[in-house]
Amino acid sequence: MDLSFTEEQEALRTMVRDFIKRETSKELDREIDETGRYPAELSAKMAAAGLFGIPFPEEYGGSGGGVFEFVILCEELAYGSEAASAAFLLPVFFAGEMLLLNGNDEQRSKWIPEIVSGKLRGCFALTEPEAGSDGANVQTFAEERDDCFVLNGNKIFISGADMADFIMAVTRTQRNPEKKYQGITIFMVDRKLPGVTVRDIPKLGGRAISLCEIIFDNVQVPKDMAIGGYPDGIGAGWGHMWASLDIERIMVAILYVAIAQKAFDEALEHAKTRVQFGQTIGHFQAVQHQLANMAIEIEAGRMLAYKAAWLKSQGKPCSLEGAMAKVYATEMALRVTTNAMQVFGGFGYTMECDVQRYVREALLGPVGMGTNHIQRTIIAKLLELF
Ligand SMILES: Cc1cc2nc3c(=O)[nH]c(=O)nc-3n(C[C@H](O)[C@H](O)[C@H](O)COP(=O)(O)OP(=O)(O)OC[C@H]3O[C@@H](n4cnc5c(N)ncnc54)[C@H](O)[C@@H]3O)c2cc1C
């Protein structure tokens, strides 16, 4: 396994860092955390700088980056700016990746360039009140009529639905309880269609992207908006979701590594400057060991994520390593951010210290993107325990 980066990859890292330094700030992240607004102005700048195109092929206006270009981008954005990370990941990556992996030629050529240029944002809507970890239990029904599908149902905990131009809505097009993994179809639904209602649900962290409930009430969706086209995409939704799981787990892992790294770096700096008992607190072994443990764990998380990414870049199976990386990195980030809070003492618990924001972000890790309970079950299955 060779984890050295090419000159081009190092140049990409530098380019993203320069962008972050030039266009973002801690103040922006704090303001967005307070207001909970989506950083649309930053999104436009990121698109103009070509950042949105990195994971997409050149024929769709992207720069054709591979797995490691994507990993570098995620790591640098999440480390550098929560606002920039939010502007990229959900509306660009999730929606674009769904189209890239599962759209037909027409859908890819029409929509991906729009996403790359920042003109179009998407969100992904699977979860429902009765379909959380059991995602295949979706009840939102898309009934076929002569000229369209009519959607009725309720989605919950959908990130960014209020600022998305379209909703990748996971629906059921066949009522057949015995075959719940079949008969699932994903539609690209224009959020402004009559019958679509979106409601914000206040949440703890990651506030640049809101959390929403969506109600579909007799929403008429053109047939050719089924992902994969009509009729090929009908009933193919479960496979469409699985297609992107490996890269998503690698992405989540590296995002949480970056959040942990940020908390660690700030705690390290604090330990070098805060004086108690006549010396900096970094002179106390308790603090030294706490920081040393944090550094070890971050590096372990990064290596797990990089290994899964390397396997993927080689076209090798990486579901096991991806799930391991997701579990470890998200739980590690929670430990590291709360330990960083401890290093900051009383200040760490105040809203004036950025570390509290990192803790709030880290709290989502074990729950989001397939809970860690479910990931462990997947790991056990891949280890052929059952
Ligand atoms: C901030 C945030 C953003 C989100 N964004 C999106 C989004 O953009 N799109 C989207 O579709 N969804 C999104 N979700 C939903 C998220 O994917 C679900 O919350 C998650 O899948 C868990 O589902 P649930 O909340 O219904 O919990 P449940 O499935 O009810 O789980 C509750 C608990 O039971 C455990 N559990 C459940 N089943 C099992 C099992 N078989 N074995 C062991 N343990 C089990 C879970 O691990 C969990 O600890 C988001 C959630 C949050 C909080």
The ligand as an ORCA input file, in Angstrom:
! r2SCAN-3c Opt
* xyz 0 1
  C     -28.225     15.737     11.734
  C     -28.850     14.626     10.967
  C     -28.804     14.663      9.574
  C     -29.452     13.659      8.836
  N     -29.476     13.774      7.462
  C     -30.188     12.865      6.749
  C     -30.368     13.044      5.337
  O     -29.868     13.994      4.739
  N     -31.112     12.135      4.670
  C     -31.691     11.067      5.292
  O     -32.351     10.282      4.623
  N     -31.550     10.874      6.638
  C     -30.822     11.754      7.367
  N     -30.703     11.614      8.730
  C     -31.350     10.479      9.393
  C     -30.360      9.452      9.880
  O     -29.813      8.768      8.780
  C     -31.129      8.536     10.841
  O     -31.372      9.320     11.995
  C     -30.368      7.293     11.176
  O     -30.321      6.430     10.053
  C     -31.011      6.517     12.336
  O     -32.368      6.359     12.142
  P     -33.375      6.779     13.329
  O     -33.060      8.154     13.740
  O     -34.761      6.486     12.908
  O     -32.969      5.850     14.517
  P     -33.479      4.348     14.779
  O     -33.339      3.532     13.544
  O     -34.806      4.421     15.442
  O     -32.395      3.857     15.801
  C     -32.450      4.180     17.184
  C     -31.326      3.424     17.860
  O     -31.537      2.010     17.686
  C     -30.410      1.411     17.070
  N     -30.840      0.361     16.159
  C     -31.845      0.393     15.246
  N     -31.889     -0.763     14.562
  C     -30.873     -1.539     15.032
  C     -30.371     -2.833     14.716
  N     -30.914     -3.589     13.753
  N     -29.300     -3.286     15.411
  C     -28.717     -2.542     16.369
  N     -29.139     -1.302     16.709
  C     -30.201     -0.815     16.041
  C     -29.728      2.542     16.302
  O     -28.346      2.272     16.076
  C     -29.961      3.727     17.227
  O     -28.985      3.756     18.211
  C     -30.071     12.591      9.499
  C     -30.075     12.549     10.905
  C     -29.496     13.558     11.622
  C     -29.566     13.499     13.127
*
